[in-house]
Amino acid sequence: MIAIERMLPWRARPMAHARPVARAAFFPCVSLQPGVEVIEQTTNMDAMKDTTGPIHSLERLRAYALAALVPFFVDGAAGCETAARLAAEALLDEYQAATPRELQLSAQIIASSLATLACLGAASAQNLSVRETLRLRNDALALHRKSEKATKALQARRKQRATDPKAMTLAHTRWDEGGFQLTINQALDKLTDANSKIAAYTDSLRPGVQKPKPDVSISE
């Protein structure tokens, strides 16, 4: 069983005392709410188009990362984007990133972790074929590996910064835009796919809706 809690900072785990709106936004894919949709990432990426100012400003990159993370927290079509941003901001700040690379890795961990939860939640839907269920579980495992890899890289950067900061070079601290975009886009694609499966399953539970017979075939 995947240890999901290890993907997130320890202070982010106990959500029981969080405000209801923040709790709902935190798990956008496992709440099984009807009409689940994911707001297009481009809506929030508008804030990233301004290219003025220092390229490696940590505060600027933080805003950039938050804009990319907001779609992962929006709770369906009626979700509040402001609440989603607050949830993303609180979780990202838990990592206390001190360099652009640490900030990038923190955002990637969050995106991959939430997409993992989405795939696991969707894989439990009883209207899926065996092939679809296995694919979602495989997606969850692949995303988990990405999160673990980013976590190890983040720990290595922190350790180096704490023990031998003079040895840190630009390669250790700079933002990797290609890696960031690849991880975020892949995670968002998996999240969107999982949300669509959740929505279809929720619709099938409504009174009067004929439930399709599950396909037990595992062939393509």
N, C-alpha and C positions, 0 to 999 in steps of 0.2 A: 504493500500500500504506500502511495506517495505521501511523504511527510510534508504536507502543504505549509504547516506553520513555520518550517525552517526557511521558507522563501521570504518571509516578511520579518521586519524588525520586531523584537519582542514586545515593545510597547504598543505595536499596532494590532496585536493579536486579540486582547480581550475587548471585544466590541460590545459586550453586554450593556455597558453603561453609556454608550454613544447615543446621540440623539437619533430618533427613529429615521429621520430623513437621511442622515449620514450612513446609518446601518444599511438601509435599502440600496443606497448608491454603491456601497462597498462591494456587494455581491450582485452585480447586475445580471448574471447569467444563471444563477441557481435559485432565484426567487420564484420561478415558474409563473410569472405574471403574464396575463394575456396581452397581445399586441406588442410584444417586445421588439424593439427596433434599436439600431445603433445609429446615432447621428453621424453623418459623414465627417470624416476627419478633416476634410478641407474647411469645414465651417470654423473649426478652432485653429486651423493652421494659418488663417489670415493674419494672426498676430505675429507670425514668423516672417512675413514678407519684407518687413523693414530691415534693411541691411546696414543702417547707419550705426555708428558707435563701435567700440572695440569688439573685435570678433570673439575674443576669449574672456569677455566680462562674465564673471560667474553669475551675477544677478540676471544678466540678459539671457544666458543659457538656461537658467532656472525657469524663466518665463517660457522659453522655447520648449523645454521638456514638459512643463505643465500643460501647454497647449496640445502637445501630442498625447498626453495621458488622459485628458478630460473625457474623450469618447469611451474609455474603459470604465468610467464611473457613472456615466449617465444612465439612469434607471428607466429604460424603455422610452417610448415616444413622448410620454408625459413627464419625463424626468426633468428635474431642475438643473440646468447647466451650472448655475451659481453654486448650488450645493455640491455638484460633482467636482467643480474646481476646488472647493474648500477641502473636500475629502482627499483629492489628489495632492493638494498642497500639504496637508497635514502628514500624509504618509511619506511623501518625498522628503520632507524636512526631517523626518525621523532618522534618515540615514546620515544627516549632518555632513554632507559632502563638502570637502575643502578644496577640491580641484575640479576643473571641467571633466576630466576622465571619471572621477568618482561620481560626479553628478550624472553623467551619461550612463554609467553602469547601474546606478541606483534606479534610474527610470526604466532601464531595460529589465531589471529584476521584477519591478512592479508590473510592467506590461505582460511579461511572460507568465508571471504567477497568476494574474487574474485570468489570462487566457487559458491557463491550465485548469483553473477552477471551472471555467465555462465549459470546457470540453468534458470534464468529469461529470458535471451536472447534466449536460445534454446526453451523455452516454447512458444515463440511467433511465431515459425515456423509454417506455415500454412499446412504443409504436415503431421503433427502428428495426431495420433488418440486422442480422448478425454482422454482415459486412460493414454497415454504417457504425454500429456500436464498436466494432474492433478498430475502425479507422479513427473514431473519436478518442478512443483510449490510447492509440498509438500517437495521435496528435498531442495528447496530454503528456505522454512520456517524453516526446521530443521537446516540448516547451519546457518541461521540468528540467531537462538536461541543459537547455539554454540558460535557464535561471540559475542552476547550480554553477555553470561555467562562469557566468557574470559575477556570482557571489564570490567565488574563489579569486577572481581577478580583482574584485573590489577589496577583499581582505588583504591581498598581496600589496596593493597600492597603499592601503592604510598602514600596513606594517612597515613598509619602506619609508613612508612619510614620517612615522613616529621614531624609527630607529636610525635612519641614515638619510635625512632630507637633502643633504648636499649631493647625494648620488643620483637624485631624481633628475631626469632629463625631460625635454619637451615631449619625447615619445611616451613618457610615463604619465604625463599630466594633461596633454591636449585632448580636445574633443574629437572623436572619430565619427564624423558625420555619416560616412557610408555604413559603418556598422550599426549606428543608431537607427537610421532609416530602415535598414533591412530588418532589424529585430522588431521595431515598432509595427511596420507594415505586415510582417508575417503574423505577429501576435494578433493584430486587429482583424486580419482576414479569418483567423481561426475563431476569434471571438464572435465575429459576425455570423459565421457558419453555425456555430453552436447556438447562438441566439435564435436563428431561424428554426433549428430543430426544436428548441424549447417552445417557441411560438406555435409550431405545428402540433406538438404534443398537447399543449394547453388547450388549443382549439378543439382537439379531439375529445377532451374531457367535458365539454359543454353539453348540457342536456339536449337530446334530439339529434346530436351529430353521430352519424354512423362511424364506428371505429374500424379503421382498416385492419385487415388481418396481417400480422407481422410476417415479413419475409424471412424465412430461416435460411435462405441460401447464402453461402459465403463466396460464391463465384462472382466474377466481375460481370 
